[in-house]
Structures are given as structure tokens and as C-alpha cells.
Amino acid sequence: MKFLSDLHFAIIGAGNIGQMLLEKLLTLHVPANQLSVCDLDANRAKTSAALAGCNVFDLTDLASCQASIWLLSVGPMATLPVLQTLSVHLKPGHIIISFAAAVPIRDLEEIVPKGVSVIRVMPNMPSLIGQGMNPLCFSPQTTKAAREISLELLKQLGETVEVRDDQMNWCVGLSGAAMRSILPAVEGMIRAGVDAGLGQEVARLVAAQVMLGTAGLVKHSSLSLEEIKKLTPMATLDETRVEQLFYDAAVGAKEKINQLQAKIIGDEINAS
């Protein structure tokens, strides 16, 4: 962890993802004076910085920020304009890590100077407790050092896999938005537990542990999914229908992000 604690980070975007990144960096013992926060809402940036005891900066005064690693956690529509503003301040050796959905790495790379490493991540909110799945991809000019830094940071958020940039929109449905797809199943289990008289807290614990244990069997055992199913032979629902439901959810998420990406790229072309 030591090499991360020697680096200067700037977080642009102090929403859920930005706040999570700030907290994780602090737990990695990155000194607060080596952390800077910016947000399009200046008051939110000041609040976030005050809570963490770190620096706050503004995009109109980039000279005040000494960071070499820039974590972009603004919304997708704002990502390219923010990076355009930031680009004049970037230097060879700097690292850009974008957490924005629907913004291709080629469009990020076109904006930054040569020698700047660009990394794209599809964030997943179980990362709040270090249990996330955050796929990433690297631009061709990403250095070995930049790869190591990004992987070390993402390790604190959970698991990661390297994918191609053209697979990242799929990752919205496979990891980024998948938590929202799974939660209704948890809600149904909790409701059944409450109806059984377990109480809300106990029912929630039971539902969560069943989900956690099932995921653990899938992740840590060599059993096939069919073999895992046979460990509990009683079928309680139409499994084929449920499987299709989750598949359709992933495909639907990809299609929505494809549409957003087309709008972002189209707006960028029209603005140039």
C-alpha cells in the first residue's frame, strides 16, 4: 500500500462514487493533504472536503491542485466537457481514471495529451463495503505503473476483471446495475420472512446470508450451476423464466447505455 500513500489524488465529482473513493483512499493511509476534491456543485465539494479534512479545488483554478492521478466521477454527460477543461493542466505521466458509464475510452484518450494514461472503470456500489465488481479497461498508452496503481486502488473496492472497451456497456448490466436487479429477490425473501414472524432484522439477515452463501458456492467451488442446484432439490419457482428475466435485464441495461453513448458522442461531435 505504501506506494499509493505517496501519490497525490484528485477526485472530480463528490457524489456517491466520489465520496466512496475518497473514503477508500483515506483508509489506504493516503494523507488528507495529498487528496483534493472538486465538484460542479462547489458547496458539495466543500462539504466533502471538510468531512475528510482534504483540499478543495475548482476547475477554474487547476494550478492549485498538485495531483498526478485524476479520478473522474462526474455523470456521463459531464465527463468529456470536464476532461476537456482538465486537459490543459495534464502532463505526461499523469493518470486519468474515469468511472463514467457510456463514455468510450477512445473519446477520453483523444482529449488528453500524449503520455497520459487513461483507464475506464464500470463502478459497482457493493464497493462501499469492499465487495464490488468493477471491470476496467486500459488505453493503449497506459503505462505499467498506471496499471499497477489502478489495480491496487480497485483491489480496495473488491474484485475487478480486465475487459475490452467494446464490452464495457455490457458491464453496466452485468455488474454496475445488476445490484438493482437482484434486490427485488432479496425484498421478496425478507417479506416472506416477516410474514413467517421472524421480524424485519432477522428476515433481512436470513435473506442476505442466503444470497451471500449462494454466491460463495458459485465463486469458490468447482461445482457447476446444475450441481449446485441439485444440492437443494426443491425447485421453488420457474427457473427458466427467472434466468431469462435477468438476461433481459442485462441486455436492456446495455441498450440503454448504448443510447446514452450515442447521445454523448453525438453531442461531442456537434460541439467540436
C-alpha positions as MATLAB code, in Angstrom:
seq = 'MKFLSDLHFAIIGAGNIGQMLLEKLLTLHVPANQLSVCDLDANRAKTSAALAGCNVFDLTDLASCQASIWLLSVGPMATLPVLQTLSVHLKPGHIIISFAAAVPIRDLEEIVPKGVSVIRVMPNMPSLIGQGMNPLCFSPQTTKAAREISLELLKQLGETVEVRDDQMNWCVGLSGAAMRSILPAVEGMIRAGVDAGLGQEVARLVAAQVMLGTAGLVKHSSLSLEEIKKLTPMATLDETRVEQLFYDAAVGAKEKINQLQAKIIGDEINAS';
ca = [
       0.000    0.000    0.000;
       2.928    2.333    0.575;
       3.259    3.468   -2.998;
      -0.362    4.686   -3.055;
       0.188    6.708    0.089;
       2.992    8.588   -1.680;
       0.744    9.790   -4.502;
      -1.463   12.837   -4.950;
      -5.073   12.163   -5.996;
      -7.797   14.493   -7.226;
     -11.444   13.417   -7.243;
     -13.705   15.324   -9.614;
     -17.289   14.596   -8.651;
     -18.236   14.333   -4.971;
     -21.349   12.174   -5.333;
     -21.727    8.565   -4.188;
     -18.788    7.242   -6.200;
     -16.522   10.177   -5.467;
     -17.259   10.010   -1.751;
     -16.608    6.268   -1.738;
     -13.250    6.764   -3.472;
     -12.283    9.473   -1.008;
     -13.082    7.247    1.968;
     -11.156    4.306    0.494;
      -8.089    6.447   -0.168;
      -8.150    7.655    3.422;
      -8.316    4.051    4.666;
      -5.262    3.354    2.497;
      -3.460    5.995    4.576;
      -3.161    8.485    1.753;
      -2.606   11.724    3.711;
      -5.504   14.170    3.540;
      -3.166   16.880    2.237;
      -2.499   14.643   -0.792;
      -6.204   14.398   -1.586;
      -8.201   17.057   -3.407;
     -11.909   17.202   -4.224;
     -13.809   19.141   -6.852;
     -17.471   19.103   -7.862;
     -19.601   21.054  -10.295;
     -21.574   21.962   -7.157;
     -18.989   23.959   -5.185;
     -20.884   23.598   -1.906;
     -20.947   19.807   -2.188;
     -17.197   19.792   -2.836;
     -16.576   21.969    0.228;
     -18.744   19.740    2.413;
     -16.996   16.580    1.231;
     -13.542   18.095    1.659;
     -14.379   19.400    5.123;
     -15.566   15.970    6.295;
     -12.363   14.341    5.044;
     -10.031   17.162    6.023;
      -8.664   17.293    2.477;
      -8.182   20.030   -0.104;
     -10.848   21.510   -2.327;
     -10.200   22.980   -5.765;
     -12.105   24.432   -8.686;
     -11.826   23.659  -12.388;
     -11.195   27.354  -12.972;
      -8.101   27.184  -10.764;
      -6.412   23.893  -11.634;
      -2.979   25.265  -10.796;
      -3.894   24.970   -7.129;
      -4.201   21.172   -7.447;
      -0.948   19.211   -7.430;
      -2.475   15.822   -8.229;
      -0.985   13.394  -10.716;
      -3.888   10.919  -10.551;
      -7.328   12.222  -11.539;
     -10.430   10.224  -10.638;
     -13.404   11.344  -12.743;
     -16.677   10.501  -11.018;
     -18.981   13.083  -12.578;
     -22.012   11.989  -14.607;
     -21.561   10.630  -18.135;
     -22.815   13.789  -19.867;
     -20.344   15.941  -17.925;
     -17.300   13.687  -18.287;
     -15.947   14.828  -21.661;
     -16.507   18.572  -21.010;
     -14.784   18.264  -17.626;
     -11.877   16.364  -19.156;
     -11.606   18.988  -21.902;
     -11.172   21.655  -19.218;
      -8.728   19.494  -17.304;
      -6.631   18.539  -20.343;
      -4.651   21.794  -20.453;
      -3.361   21.027  -16.959;
      -2.385   17.407  -17.623;
       1.221   16.326  -18.082;
       2.950   13.166  -19.344;
       2.891   10.613  -16.523;
      -0.482   11.758  -15.192;
      -3.253    9.170  -14.874;
      -6.946    9.590  -15.685;
      -9.349    7.024  -14.218;
     -12.908    7.516  -15.433;
     -15.839    5.956  -13.580;
     -18.428    7.195  -16.078;
     -20.696    4.802  -17.938;
     -21.218    5.251  -21.692;
     -18.030    7.252  -22.337;
     -15.672    5.175  -24.550;
     -12.007    5.153  -23.702;
     -11.084    6.312  -27.218;
     -13.055    9.534  -26.643;
     -11.306   10.090  -23.336;
      -7.908    9.411  -24.879;
      -8.453   11.828  -27.764;
      -8.751   14.723  -25.326;
      -5.686   14.176  -23.137;
      -2.065   14.955  -24.090;
       0.291   12.213  -25.158;
       1.895   10.386  -22.270;
      -1.240   10.496  -20.092;
      -2.573    7.067  -19.118;
      -6.346    6.615  -19.428;
      -8.276    3.915  -17.579;
     -12.010    3.284  -17.663;
     -13.889    1.587  -14.815;
     -17.501    0.414  -14.528;
     -18.216    1.024  -10.825;
     -20.394   -1.216   -8.701;
     -21.816    0.022   -5.398;
     -21.080   -3.056   -3.224;
     -17.622   -1.481   -3.430;
     -18.811    0.629   -0.480;
     -18.013   -2.391    1.729;
     -15.118   -3.695   -0.370;
     -17.278   -6.335   -2.075;
     -17.706   -4.760   -5.501;
     -17.078   -5.998   -9.023;
     -15.516   -3.205  -11.050;
     -14.496   -4.183  -14.599;
     -11.855   -1.968  -16.191;
     -10.054   -1.400  -19.461;
      -6.819    0.396  -20.327;
      -5.945    2.734  -23.166;
      -3.074    1.534  -25.386;
      -0.718    4.141  -23.920;
      -1.375    3.190  -20.296;
       1.928    2.557  -18.576;
       2.789   -0.422  -16.405;
       2.957    1.854  -13.362;
      -0.511    3.264  -14.105;
      -1.901   -0.250  -14.416;
      -0.438   -1.222  -11.048;
      -1.779    1.893   -9.360;
      -5.299    1.453  -10.730;
      -5.395   -2.246   -9.841;
      -4.170   -1.539   -6.311;
      -6.891    1.089   -5.868;
      -9.629   -1.175   -7.243;
      -8.459   -4.015   -5.004;
      -9.778   -1.977   -2.079;
     -13.208   -1.876   -3.714;
     -13.490   -5.636   -4.264;
     -12.854   -7.637   -7.424;
     -12.028   -6.481  -10.935;
     -11.606   -8.017  -14.358;
      -9.996   -6.515  -17.429;
     -12.326   -6.280  -20.414;
     -12.249   -4.658  -23.841;
     -13.684   -1.191  -24.210;
     -16.420   -2.507  -26.511;
     -17.545   -4.814  -23.683;
     -17.918   -2.046  -21.109;
     -21.537   -1.230  -21.974;
     -22.384   -4.883  -21.321;
     -20.758   -4.484  -17.912;
     -23.420   -1.974  -16.905;
     -25.980   -4.782  -16.839;
     -23.549   -7.449  -15.663;
     -22.124   -5.536  -12.710;
     -22.916   -1.829  -12.483;
     -26.725   -2.008  -12.488;
     -27.050   -5.690  -11.537;
     -27.412   -4.925   -7.826;
     -30.704   -3.176   -8.605;
     -31.886   -6.304  -10.486;
     -31.040   -8.603   -7.569;
     -32.574   -6.536   -4.760;
     -36.239   -7.353   -5.566;
     -35.411  -11.030   -4.934;
     -33.994  -10.047   -1.535;
     -37.079   -7.927   -0.816;
     -39.371  -10.862   -1.569;
     -37.397  -13.144    0.723;
     -37.488  -10.554    3.517;
     -41.242  -10.107    3.134;
     -41.761  -13.873    3.372;
     -39.564  -13.950    6.477;
     -41.554  -11.168    8.109;
     -44.807  -12.985    7.296;
     -43.289  -16.057    8.974;
     -42.855  -13.985   12.135;
     -39.059  -13.655   12.009;
     -39.093   -9.889   12.293;
     -37.563   -7.424    9.846;
     -33.990   -7.602   11.174;
     -33.810  -11.410   11.309;
     -35.542  -11.795    7.935;
     -33.062   -9.404    6.369;
     -30.148  -11.349    7.872;
     -31.510  -14.654    6.564;
     -32.087  -13.285    3.043;
     -28.694  -11.624    2.892;
     -26.816  -14.672    4.150;
     -28.590  -16.975    1.678;
     -27.566  -14.639   -1.162;
     -24.029  -14.391    0.187;
     -23.673  -18.139    0.698;
     -25.055  -18.985   -2.742;
     -22.686  -16.502   -4.362;
     -19.846  -18.034   -2.359;
     -20.646  -21.504   -3.701;
     -20.618  -20.153   -7.262;
     -17.380  -18.249   -6.737;
     -15.346  -20.589   -4.559;
     -16.435  -24.115   -5.508;
     -15.760  -26.045   -8.722;
     -19.364  -27.280   -8.873;
     -21.355  -26.499  -11.984;
     -24.528  -24.458  -11.568;
     -26.613  -27.576  -12.179;
     -24.684  -29.418   -9.468;
     -25.254  -26.555   -7.054;
     -28.977  -26.628   -7.831;
     -29.088  -30.345   -7.012;
     -27.717  -29.653   -3.532;
     -31.186  -28.226   -2.809;
     -33.508  -30.343   -4.954;
     -36.778  -28.492   -4.213;
     -37.499  -26.046   -7.073;
     -39.496  -23.100   -5.725;
     -40.092  -21.077   -8.894;
     -39.890  -21.165  -12.699;
     -36.100  -21.110  -13.011;
     -36.086  -20.761  -16.800;
     -38.290  -17.691  -16.554;
     -36.153  -16.132  -13.827;
     -32.954  -16.795  -15.807;
     -34.481  -15.105  -18.857;
     -35.629  -12.183  -16.696;
     -32.088  -11.477  -15.517;
     -30.656  -11.967  -19.004;
     -33.197   -9.486  -20.384;
     -32.279   -7.034  -17.616;
     -28.601   -7.152  -18.620;
     -29.437   -6.739  -22.316;
     -31.831   -3.890  -21.545;
     -29.195   -2.074  -19.490;
     -26.693   -2.416  -22.337;
     -29.196   -0.998  -24.837;
     -29.911    1.999  -22.602;
     -26.194    2.719  -22.211;
     -25.678    2.316  -25.968;
     -28.315    5.012  -26.481;
     -26.674    7.287  -23.914;
     -23.269    6.711  -25.508;
     -24.639    7.644  -28.926;
     -26.040   10.870  -27.462;
     -22.762   11.735  -25.712;
     -20.687   11.100  -28.812;
     -23.190   12.955  -30.990;
     -23.201   15.967  -28.666;
     -19.402   15.947  -28.609;
     -19.233   15.915  -32.424;
     -21.761   18.745  -32.659;
     -19.801   20.810  -30.136;
     -16.482   20.433  -31.971;
];
